[in-house]
């Protein structure tokens, strides 16, 4: 589905929503980086970095063959730098394949990496969504280390998580590794503060979807007409995950024409406009739920590493049993 169709579908649905990926243009990517660095309530970033730094040698395979390093939802590539540096200890060059939906942000990051690593890093960028990136990987032969860091994987609908893991299994051999960071936090207050922090740093990221909608399609929704909210819903069954709802509650009755989409929308007082598709975003998992997810996708949870506070699990998935 193209961008206009996805937006039109979301804004005319019940309840109304804007797809989560729409907030990640170049400005949204910058806002996201600021959330990671400045939001002290967002535990995921520091926990993930601790795990990767402490366990990088065990996470990476010790092989003589030079692997292709794939980075799904690469962003600023900060976390993947540890993988690049470690691989360059044993190899003269590394082929790096970053996949990101923001073409401009991807180009900027690729240029910065080229300045740092020079000809030691062969960068083959793939601008586009996850499906585009995975399809392009069908042409990449040999050993692949596929990383999906920063929580991007868990922002998808559960069925899309299964579908894309299945797609990845089709481009993997038994020697490939899929490394995915997943949130295993189950405390309601911690989760809600992380995604809607009391300091308000994260607000610009969520509201960037509104800013972009106004700019690109001629809408005029005022950011202050929406009161941001976050709700954590916990699940205890292996077939479902816990998740977060992120939304703006309309402060009053409002009507808007969106000429670029050819639609009009009404937001009643106290009606929610969700900043994601599906029933929730940013899934939270138990280890049993991670195993169930892998099983449903036809892959295996070979190993995982956690931080001391049990906030994050960095998971190693394989195509075959280890």
C-alpha positions as semicolon CSV with decimal commas, in nm:
position;residue;x (nm);y (nm);z (nm)
1;X;0,000;0,000;0,000
2;X;0,143;0,341;-0,095
3;X;0,169;0,630;0,151
4;X;-0,146;0,814;0,042
5;X;-0,357;0,499;0,050
6;X;-0,224;0,404;0,393
7;X;-0,297;0,751;0,533
8;X;-0,642;0,762;0,375
9;X;-0,724;0,420;0,515
10;X;-0,605;0,510;0,863
11;X;-0,775;0,847;0,887
12;X;-1,111;0,709;0,771
13;X;-1,100;0,401;0,996
14;X;-1,266;0,349;1,333
15;X;-1,069;0,428;1,539
16;X;-0,866;0,674;1,334
17;X;-0,489;0,630;1,316
18;X;-0,172;0,745;1,142
19;X;0,072;0,460;1,061
20;X;0,367;0,452;1,299
21;X;0,624;0,463;1,018
22;X;0,486;0,794;0,885
23;X;0,651;0,995;1,163
24;X;0,998;0,882;1,051
25;X;1,095;1,129;0,782
26;X;1,431;1,305;0,827
27;X;1,295;1,531;1,103
28;X;1,129;1,237;1,277
29;X;1,454;1,041;1,270
30;X;1,631;1,334;1,436
31;X;1,356;1,358;1,701
32;X;1,390;0,983;1,758
33;X;1,764;1,017;1,817
34;X;1,698;1,295;2,070
35;X;1,450;1,071;2,254
36;X;1,714;0,801;2,278
37;X;1,982;1,032;2,413
38;X;1,784;1,280;2,627
39;X;1,482;1,091;2,762
40;X;1,611;0,952;3,092
41;X;1,290;0,750;3,135
42;X;1,354;0,555;2,815
43;X;1,530;0,250;2,955
44;X;1,554;0,060;2,624
45;X;1,847;0,253;2,476
46;X;2,086;0,227;2,771
47;X;1,991;-0,136;2,839
48;X;2,041;-0,239;2,478
49;X;2,377;-0,060;2,454
50;X;2,496;-0,231;2,773
51;X;2,403;-0,575;2,636
52;X;2,565;-0,516;2,297
53;X;2,884;-0,374;2,446
54;X;2,916;-0,653;2,703
55;X;2,840;-0,944;2,470
56;X;2,943;-0,838;2,120
57;X;3,206;-1,114;2,079
58;X;2,953;-1,383;2,168
59;X;2,676;-1,228;1,957
60;X;2,893;-1,221;1,643
61;X;2,996;-1,551;1,479
62;X;3,365;-1,635;1,478
63;X;3,416;-1,724;1,111
64;X;3,683;-1,672;0,849
65;X;3,431;-1,575;0,583
66;X;3,355;-1,203;0,564
67;X;2,983;-1,165;0,641
68;X;2,742;-0,910;0,500
69;X;2,619;-0,691;0,786
70;X;2,252;-0,600;0,732
71;X;2,092;-0,327;0,946
72;X;1,711;-0,322;0,936
73;X;1,575;0,023;1,028
74;X;1,931;0,151;1,053
75;X;1,862;0,508;1,169
76;X;2,191;0,673;1,264
77;X;2,367;0,333;1,272
78;X;2,507;0,407;1,618
79;X;2,440;0,063;1,766
80;X;2,568;-0,115;1,458
81;X;2,902;0,065;1,488
82;X;2,999;-0,190;1,753
83;X;2,937;-0,471;1,503
84;X;3,136;-0,291;1,233
85;X;3,431;-0,225;1,465
86;X;3,437;-0,584;1,590
87;X;3,421;-0,731;1,240
88;X;3,704;-0,505;1,122
89;X;3,930;-0,649;1,391
90;X;3,934;-0,978;1,197
91;X;3,855;-0,863;0,843
92;X;4,009;-0,600;0,616
93;X;3,672;-0,485;0,484
94;X;3,307;-0,519;0,576
95;X;3,002;-0,488;0,350
96;X;2,734;-0,292;0,532
97;X;2,372;-0,292;0,409
98;X;2,160;-0,035;0,599
99;X;1,784;-0,033;0,535
100;X;1,584;0,276;0,632
101;X;1,256;0,434;0,527
102;X;1,399;0,789;0,530
103;X;1,607;0,821;0,212
104;X;1,757;1,157;0,316
105;X;1,853;1,044;0,665
106;X;2,000;0,722;0,522
107;X;2,211;0,922;0,276
108;X;2,342;1,151;0,550
109;X;2,431;0,858;0,776
110;X;2,599;0,665;0,494
111;X;2,812;0,969;0,412
112;X;2,917;1,008;0,776
113;X;3,014;0,639;0,797
114;X;3,216;0,671;0,477
115;X;3,406;0,961;0,631
116;X;3,485;0,750;0,939
117;X;3,574;0,414;0,781
118;X;3,681;0,504;0,430
119;X;3,735;0,207;0,198
120;X;3,720;-0,040;0,489
121;X;3,341;-0,017;0,478
122;X;3,153;-0,095;0,158
123;X;2,809;0,059;0,203
124;X;2,516;-0,069;-0,004
125;X;2,221;0,136;0,123
126;X;1,860;0,028;0,066
127;X;1,611;0,315;0,102
128;X;1,262;0,183;0,162
129;X;1,039;0,001;0,406
130;X;1,116;-0,335;0,564
131;X;0,954;-0,539;0,287
132;X;1,163;-0,361;0,024
133;X;1,478;-0,424;0,226
134;X;1,407;-0,793;0,278
135;X;1,324;-0,849;-0,089
136;X;1,653;-0,689;-0,190
137;X;1,838;-0,930;0,040
138;X;1,739;-1,216;-0,187
139;X;2,021;-1,099;-0,417
140;X;2,280;-1,106;-0,136
141;X;2,459;-1,438;-0,127
142;X;2,688;-1,575;0,141
143;X;2,694;-1,535;0,517
144;X;2,465;-1,261;0,649
145;X;2,442;-1,109;0,995
146;X;2,103;-0,938;1,000
147;X;2,047;-0,693;1,284
148;X;1,718;-0,536;1,388
149;X;1,810;-0,309;1,677
150;X;1,665;-0,007;1,855
151;X;1,317;-0,147;1,907
152;X;1,206;-0,103;1,546
153;X;1,096;-0,463;1,511
154;X;0,848;-0,448;1,800
155;X;0,673;-0,141;1,656
156;X;0,507;-0,358;1,393
157;X;0,175;-0,536;1,423
158;X;0,223;-0,888;1,561
159;X;0,115;-1,055;1,237
160;X;0,363;-0,837;1,045
161;X;0,636;-0,947;1,286
162;X;0,560;-1,311;1,203
163;X;0,534;-1,241;0,830
164;X;0,863;-1,054;0,811
165;X;1,047;-1,313;1,018
166;X;0,921;-1,571;0,770
167;X;1,046;-1,353;0,483
168;X;1,387;-1,320;0,649
169;X;1,410;-1,697;0,697
170;X;1,380;-1,730;0,320
171;X;1,693;-1,517;0,261
172;X;1,892;-1,688;0,540
173;X;2,099;-2,004;0,538
174;X;2,164;-2,216;0,846
175;X;2,487;-2,021;0,896
176;X;2,325;-1,676;0,902
177;X;2,238;-1,496;1,224
178;X;1,940;-1,273;1,292
179;X;1,996;-1,044;1,591
180;X;1,685;-0,864;1,723
181;X;1,650;-0,640;2,030
182;X;1,320;-0,688;2,214
183;X;1,167;-0,515;2,514
184;X;1,092;-0,755;2,801
185;X;0,983;-0,492;3,056
186;X;0,648;-0,569;3,219
187;X;0,605;-0,281;3,469
188;X;0,320;-0,050;3,365
189;X;0,457;0,276;3,509
190;X;0,806;0,220;3,368
191;X;0,668;0,149;3,022
192;X;0,426;0,442;3,011
193;X;0,690;0,688;3,136
194;X;0,935;0,560;2,878
195;X;0,701;0,626;2,586
196;X;0,540;0,944;2,712
197;X;0,808;1,080;2,941
198;X;0,711;1,342;3,204
199;X;0,970;1,584;3,060
200;X;0,787;1,589;2,724
201;X;1,091;1,513;2,508
202;X;0,909;1,240;2,313
203;X;0,617;1,466;2,215
204;X;0,794;1,610;1,908
205;X;0,847;1,259;1,768
206;X;0,481;1,157;1,788
207;X;0,351;1,495;1,676
208;X;0,584;1,490;1,376
209;X;0,319;1,271;1,211
210;X;0,075;1,564;1,242
211;X;0,335;1,818;1,127
212;X;0,413;1,608;0,824
213;X;0,045;1,546;0,743
214;X;-0,021;1,921;0,755
215;X;0,280;2,004;0,538
216;X;0,246;1,733;0,275
217;X;-0,132;1,707;0,233
218;X;-0,265;2,053;0,319
219;X;-0,424;1,969;0,654
220;X;-0,441;2,206;0,950
221;X;-0,457;2,003;1,271
222;X;-0,318;2,205;1,562
223;X;-0,078;2,006;1,778
224;X;-0,216;2,164;2,095
225;X;-0,565;2,043;2,005
226;X;-0,450;1,689;2,093
227;X;-0,358;1,572;2,442
228;X;-0,095;1,301;2,417
229;X;-0,154;0,975;2,601
230;X;0,010;0,634;2,650
231;X;-0,145;0,315;2,788
232;X;0,025;-0,018;2,862
233;X;-0,179;-0,336;2,813
234;X;-0,028;-0,650;2,961
235;X;-0,069;-1,002;2,825
236;X;0,021;-1,327;2,998
237;X;-0,048;-1,576;2,715
238;X;0,229;-1,698;2,481
239;X;0,027;-1,626;2,166
240;X;0,002;-1,252;2,237
241;X;0,239;-0,984;2,359
242;X;0,190;-0,687;2,585
243;X;0,187;-0,354;2,403
244;X;0,158;0,024;2,430
245;X;-0,115;0,244;2,288
246;X;0,000;0,593;2,181
247;X;-0,261;0,851;2,090
248;X;-0,374;1,210;2,091
249;X;-0,712;1,283;2,251
250;X;-0,906;1,559;2,080
251;X;-0,961;1,853;2,317
252;X;-1,275;1,965;2,132
253;X;-1,492;1,885;1,831
254;X;-1,293;1,959;1,517
255;X;-1,332;1,915;1,144
256;X;-1,052;1,908;0,891
257;X;-1,023;1,897;0,514
258;X;-0,721;1,710;0,380
259;X;-0,716;1,811;0,012
260;X;-0,401;1,613;-0,071
261;X;-0,583;1,293;0,028
262;X;-0,926;1,398;-0,099
263;X;-1,095;1,339;0,236
264;X;-1,251;1,525;0,529
265;X;-1,222;1,401;0,887
266;X;-1,413;1,478;1,204
267;X;-1,260;1,441;1,549
268;X;-1,514;1,454;1,830
269;X;-1,422;1,586;2,172
270;X;-1,238;1,310;2,367
271;X;-1,195;1,099;2,050
272;X;-0,855;0,937;2,011
273;X;-0,631;0,965;1,707
274;X;-0,380;0,680;1,735
275;X;-0,019;0,714;1,624
276;X;0,003;0,353;1,509
277;X;-0,196;0,091;1,323
278;X;-0,338;-0,212;1,498
279;X;-0,432;-0,246;1,864
280;X;-0,097;-0,130;1,993
281;X;0,267;-0,056;1,925
282;X;0,603;-0,129;2,085
283;X;0,530;-0,484;2,197
284;X;0,667;-0,613;2,528
285;X;0,758;-0,980;2,548
286;X;0,826;-1,259;2,791
287;X;1,091;-1,512;2,685
288;X;0,814;-1,768;2,628
289;X;0,637;-1,521;2,401
290;X;0,960;-1,470;2,205
291;X;0,995;-1,846;2,158
292;X;0,633;-1,866;2,043
293;X;0,688;-1,580;1,796
294;X;0,994;-1,755;1,652
295;X;0,811;-2,088;1,629
296;X;0,519;-1,931;1,442
297;X;0,766;-1,783;1,194
298;X;0,950;-2,113;1,148
299;X;1,279;-2,004;1,306
300;X;1,448;-2,073;1,639
301;X;1,556;-1,869;1,940
302;X;1,914;-1,995;1,962
303;X;2,033;-1,765;2,243
304;X;1,960;-1,435;2,413
305;X;2,131;-1,184;2,640
306;X;1,968;-0,946;2,891
307;X;2,069;-0,653;3,109
308;X;2,070;-0,672;3,489
309;X;1,730;-0,502;3,516
310;X;1,570;-0,739;3,265
311;X;1,451;-0,455;3,044
312;X;1,581;-0,583;2,709
313;X;1,663;-0,915;2,547
314;X;1,903;-0,916;2,252
315;X;1,797;-1,232;2,072
316;X;1,987;-1,454;1,831
317;X;1,752;-1,632;1,590
318;X;1,866;-1,905;1,355
319;X;1,702;-2,077;1,060
320;X;1,793;-2,422;1,188
321;X;1,827;-2,562;1,536
322;X;2,169;-2,503;1,691
